């Protein structure tokens, strides 16, 4: 019987751990809010959608998602949800067709969205951001773990609902549950960066985008807010926290 030397065994073990650890990325979803959150998930075209696109996360609870190499998609939090035994119902914010499991359906704005592309065919880098382009419903952050120097934190850690301009407020039962983006409220090319305004030269931040940026400087405030909001990293895992500590 052939004996394997201890040095060769250690080398093989190292190779196994390396291959295992680089085969995808872990996303750790944490609910730090005092109320339940129902995360919504949507894989980009050609990418799988974990957990059938949505699930319930109690206050103080966390869930680990293993996504494949080069996964791309978005995650957002839903609140004020009520579902029956068949997974049908509604949410006050971020609702996806009245379903617990979104299954390929995006959330209805306004919703704070975490976007990511975890590597491409031409680059191993991970790109990620927190976006207020679709408005805001609850604070959220995405923090790399073990990525090394240069990996930034994408976040909107403050509650924008508290200082939302009246023209952008979304209310349920007299309570402000969301803050619309200027695009959603005004529905014009100028505010949505479409048509003649579909480029960074003609689409400039509005007074509402400046307000969002002042309160949440590490989040996208409008469509072309790349320079201070898009982060690059190469970490094995990321922690996505709803209602992160300020």
HELIX and SHEET records of a PDB file:
HELIX    1   1 UNK A    6  UNK A   22  1                                  17    
HELIX    2   2 UNK A   50  UNK A   53  5                                   4    
HELIX    3   3 UNK A  160  UNK A  163  5                                   4    
HELIX    4   4 UNK A  166  UNK A  168  5                                   3    
HELIX    5   5 UNK A  182  UNK A  186  1                                   5    
HELIX    6   6 UNK A  189  UNK A  192  1                                   4    
HELIX    7   7 UNK A  195  UNK A  197  5                                   3    
HELIX    8   8 UNK A  207  UNK A  215  1                                   9    
HELIX    9   9 UNK A  226  UNK A  229  1                                   4    
SHEET    1   A 5 UNK A  62  UNK A  67  0                                        
SHEET    2   A 5 UNK A  25  UNK A  31 -1                                        
SHEET    3   A 5 UNK A 237  UNK A 242  1                                        
SHEET    4   A 5 UNK A 140  UNK A 145 -1                                        
SHEET    5   A 5 UNK A 154  UNK A 156 -1                                        
SHEET    1   B 5 UNK A  38  UNK A  43  0                                        
SHEET    2   B 5 UNK A  72  UNK A  78 -1                                        
SHEET    3   B 5 UNK A 113  UNK A 118 -1                                        
SHEET    4   B 5 UNK A 126  UNK A 131 -1                                        
SHEET    5   B 5 UNK A 231  UNK A 233 -1                                        
SHEET    1   C 2 UNK A  82  UNK A  83  0                                        
SHEET    2   C 2 UNK A  89  UNK A  90 -1                                        
SHEET    1   D 2 UNK A 169  UNK A 172  0                                        
SHEET    2   D 2 UNK A 175  UNK A 179 -1                                        
END                                                                             
